[in-house]
Amino acid sequence: MDIAALLTSAGINIALCVVLFTLYSVLRKQPSNRIVYFGRRLASVQLRSNNDDPFSLERFVPSTSWLIKAWEATEDEILAVGGLDGVVFQRILVFSIRIFSIAAVICMFLVLPVNYYGKERQHKRLGAESLDVFTIGNVQEGSVWLWAHCLALYTISCSTCALLYFEYKSITKMRLAHLKGSQTNSSHFTVLVRSIPFVPGESYSDTLKKFFTTYYPSNYLTHQMVHHSGVVQKLMDEAERMCKMLSAVSSDGGSLRPFCFCTSSTHQPESVDQPESVDGSIRYSDFEVAPPDNECPVAFVFFKTRFSAVVATQMLQSTNPMLWVTEQAPEPLDVLWSSLSIPYKQLWLRKIATLLAAIVFMFLFLVPVTFVQGLTQLDKLSKTFPFLRGLLKKNYINHVVTGYLPSVILMLFLYTVPPAMMLFSSIEAPVSRSGRKKSACLKVLYFTIWNVFFVNVLSGSVISQINVFSSVRDIPLELAKAIPTQASFFMTYVFTSGWTALACELMQLFTFVCNLIKKFILRNHEDAHDWLMSFPYYTEVPRVLLFVLIGFTCSIMAPLILPFLLIYFFMAYLIYRNQMLNVYIKKYDSGGLLWPVVHNTTVFSLVLTQIIALGVFGIKDSPVASGFTIPLVVCTLLFSEYCRQRFLPIFKKASAQVLIDMDREDENGDRFEEIYDRLRTAYCQIQLTSHELRPGRAGTRVTDATEDIPGSGGPKTGSFLRGVIQWARFMCPLRRAES
Amino acid sequence: MDIAALLTSAGINIALCVVLFTLYSVLRKQPSNRIVYFGRRLASVQLRSNNDDPFSLERFVPSTSWLIKAWEATEDEILAVGGLDGVVFQRILVFSIRIFSIAAVICMFLVLPVNYYGKERQHKRLGAESLDVFTIGNVQEGSVWLWAHCLALYTISCSTCALLYFEYKSITKMRLAHLKGSQTNSSHFTVLVRSIPFVPGESYSDTLKKFFTTYYPSNYLTHQMVHHSGVVQKLMDEAERMCKMLSAVSSDGGSLRPFCFCTSSTHQPESVDQPESVDGSIRYSDFEVAPPDNECPVAFVFFKTRFSAVVATQMLQSTNPMLWVTEQAPEPLDVLWSSLSIPYKQLWLRKIATLLAAIVFMFLFLVPVTFVQGLTQLDKLSKTFPFLRGLLKKNYINHVVTGYLPSVILMLFLYTVPPAMMLFSSIEAPVSRSGRKKSACLKVLYFTIWNVFFVNVLSGSVISQINVFSSVRDIPLELAKAIPTQASFFMTYVFTSGWTALACELMQLFTFVCNLIKKFILRNHEDAHDWLMSFPYYTEVPRVLLFVLIGFTCSIMAPLILPFLLIYFFMAYLIYRNQMLNVYIKKYDSGGLLWPVVHNTTVFSLVLTQIIALGVFGIKDSPVASGFTIPLVVCTLLFSEYCRQRFLPIFKKASAQVLIDMDREDENGDRFEEIYDRLRTAYCQIQLTSHELRPGRAGTRVTDATEDIPGSGGPKTGSFLRGVIQWARFMCPLRRAES
């Protein structure tokens, strides 16, 4: 690929981005698109509705005000709307911008000239210059100028470690502050007990009560059994049917509130975390009298203090480790009720099965990836398909096929990955939504790094690829040979999967189209709050981390990629901020649990870069540079181990000191009774099953709020449309499994 | 190698064994060798001394009574003298005997004939028959008889899994019983706190007291600081000097007790676990007033109940995971005081450093191993050293060189491994002796499996070995090709490192020679109780597990090895029983912590066998047999995972149920006050430093006990002799680092 092809690709993508940004800045001003672009604001009633005049000019003029607003938002605002998880995501981007700014400066001004003038040759005019001229492949063997690369590697490694350390430290501090600040969090007092043993003639509830009153007499408060979701589901379906009937009857009136179990929105507007039963709703206590055959051997046990709850989760309870399994309960809205009824003994088998399935899926994916790789090597393609030869000879087609098509195809295939991984994670039956997301995130991350990075780099074609896996020792050398030649592919990947995907994210294309169909074809003007989603960390974190990996590995090999990458990170910073402020709602907060994953992946990328550099210095006959790189690898690994010792435990366990201090504070303030009252109704299985159909109490509040905003319709969701939406959500590959 | 060479090797070893056994049965009856062969019995005064007549005939007639006594000992006796660890070791041997009996039956009667008649050929007379004829290498490609091997593999795998399951279950039960039975164990109430933060103007002791009275007010009992060993050592050296002077002064009297700090043998004969200070000894409380600069930031904190102590160990204490690090304290006699003064922050660095050092050591060891391998291939040897050609042509020399020399040389080199690994483990600074031993055991195990098994199998010579590591995918095939040809080496290895090493173990050659020098050259008739050792699990467990690995992998490939292996396991069973009953003392008991290691290694061996079988069936063109083997591998791995879920947590954490029940029992019996009194003096740094010089209170009791046995001298150890013993212990490669 030459500079012209690269510019073609960049041009197409820049044009696409500009069009999409302009469209966005217009569309967001239309009241009918509010639910698409301001979902979160609608949910929290911050939206001023001043553009309702249907023919005001301002509504159709593109503007950049949203960019400025996104830029001006402070970290506290992000923390308020996106939680600690949102801040952590922003920090990934800030970290990337910082480190790649440093890398870009040193690599563009030191490494790039060395590469370009590395071999004595007649340089062509810049447009026809091959991209290989800008890579380390152009440097003479045994050149003394390799010290420039070594110096750049040292600078990048040292600044990465320093930045990572400070980020880890500050996020740990924020996590502790988050913990201390969440005084009302019911999950701190709650222990999820699984695998309660069956005692003949006793209900699980009695067995559990007996056990905890015996062994934790002074700290046990009460408990709540989990019931088979089948039973709950049946009740729910009945209720839902009634709700629809009522809704249909009152469709002309538009004033009847949707009937929903366990919600208390009419009584307490700020009761997101404190549902209380109203008349007609089913209280958890009603289940206590349910026949025992409906009970699962699973329960939430409430303790009197946070400390005692954590003690109960950390201890091995019985002499049989497969019984009385305790773990910290997730937040009430975070509980995945359907997983709880799955027997504990199945879990390890399910985990192994999904692991195997994910690995098989990863290897099946090699087929499209190698096809994509074939496209970048045009000569091979025209050999395989001779009838294309005439077409491919045209310069423009050539540029598009080599410069643009491969990464578009890859990107389309990649869209199937997150839902598949989410499915695998669901089969694993994690107890919380955030746990499922984290597990899916890890799977997508491994998948992306393997299939997008390694397979692309190591396989020029299907044939050469088979031999690659048989030789472990040569992998650094293979990588060192392959990365400079694959740099052009990664650049186009940054354009398509980076820039354009960001613009699509901003446009919310799928939701936008659904909304359009609903409002202008089906003529339903209700804002469908089913569409409110939480931030899809499990697709976005792996994507950003992949770019970090590409950035590191290409930095000293093919520094031309760095400016494009920096543009991506800047855009991502602004766009994700905008989306967090306007689009995504926060349902629960894992407290920054993703940061250790980010940290480890970044260290992995850095070490991989250093190992590849070792290989390159080996190929280029520079023993001095190789010699200087080895201590760098060792130091980076030691740094990583130190961080693991110093910070990681905070993300795994709660500290006794903090918990006891919080307990004392509540005790001194006589707040315990109030907390206990709240605890008793915090976990409501039936309500949260309902929540799966509509976005829970947050959603209910939204329904209330929208009534104050002009232009928003009443709660008249017909069952047909609901079916369409359900189908649409099912078909949407990126967001479906989210709910 | 042919049958004759094998028989030569077996003959040499059998002769050696018979001589050593006979010698042992005579020597053990001599009163002067009592300390060598009856150390444990002397320590517990069970020895009847009826053979003191210097010229009774019975003393010089070889006998087998010891074998019968060892055979007749019950498991309860072993439990009493060797602790749970001893029983676990016996169980390894019993398990091996069981599984290899099954394997031997099926392989000798089914697989061996199939191998022998596998190819249609003229069989020579049995003596000149090459050993390869008995291996799977002799089976025709595509033979239908491979189902025999497949069936044997299934039988062996299924019986291994069943036996392993029942062993794990029964050992778990024993561990729980052991826990419940050790009511007086001070370590249950004690938490080791490391990395106490430095607060200006406060001693560590004050800081600690403040922390625990704040956060564990109802459960904190008291604490005891650890002091820099330099300070303690200085005191000790002074005392030791005085002790020697006193000892020298009273050497003619022989009635003066050795002066030893903190012992209370005169007051309480059964006070092994409950030392109390007598007049003249230094109490731990004396240290409380010591200047704070002598304190380490390490302390033993005593809690009021077992449950609260375990809670404190399981929780993360502070917001900085590198401060206030808590862990379960080891038993008082198990504490490795010298490690405690090492700063906690160094530990992770030390661990990494020793890991690297151990890996380097492993690879350096390739040199002797490949040299040994060269010896089994005589043609290569005579090519390299042409002057040997004449010598090697002689039949007898040939047999010795190929059949006997290689494993003797390997064995001699292997004797340097355990002390080296023990040294590495000491650098890691574990807090307990049992922890150090377990760490050394793991290192020796990995080392042995890698260097004795893999390197021997995979490397015919230095040259062919380098290429082996570059190809991962081919390893099963390589192993499948190599194992049948290397079977002869492993057989001779069983003879030398198995049979003869057992006989040497029985003879206690080194201690015996030292004793001889002392008693007949130096004319010192005191029994040196410094020689009393605990069982060297870290050398013996890896040795036995290596034979298990060899047994599994060779079972269906070269079944001729199985009878020899069975003989080894039978002998080991009897001899180790005898040694446990008579020689080794029990200083502390880890409660069977080694069993998970044994279980995992056995599963690893089994899976390796199955993978090699896969390779063999592949080479032999038997897709059906390969197809049947794959589900076997999967099932074995699932079985291993199930055991990990079901049993392993019991070996990692104490169960709340058990601890609370024990606490309640003590509370109801009003035994807590008594326990607290004992706790306050349980951990005595100065006494245990003294213990390192002589075997502690157990040793002191021994000194008392021996006075009742005729023929044992008084406590007259001259400083010169002590120096010699110290030197001897230093030089003894197998036992030195033990102490």
Interface residues (C-beta under 8 A of the other chain):
Chain A: L176 Y215 V310 V311 Q314 M315 L316 Q317 S318 T319 N320 P321 M322 W348 L349 I352 F469 S470 S471 V472 R473 D474 L638 E641 Y642 Q645 R646 F647 L648 P649 I650 K652 K653 A654 S655 A656 Q657 V658 I660
Chain B: L176 Y215 V310 V311 Q314 M315 L316 Q317 S318 T319 N320 P321 M322 W348 L349 I352 F469 S470 S471 V472 R473 D474 L638 E641 Y642 Q645 R646 F647 L648 P649 I650 K652 K653 A654 S655 A656 Q657 V658 I660
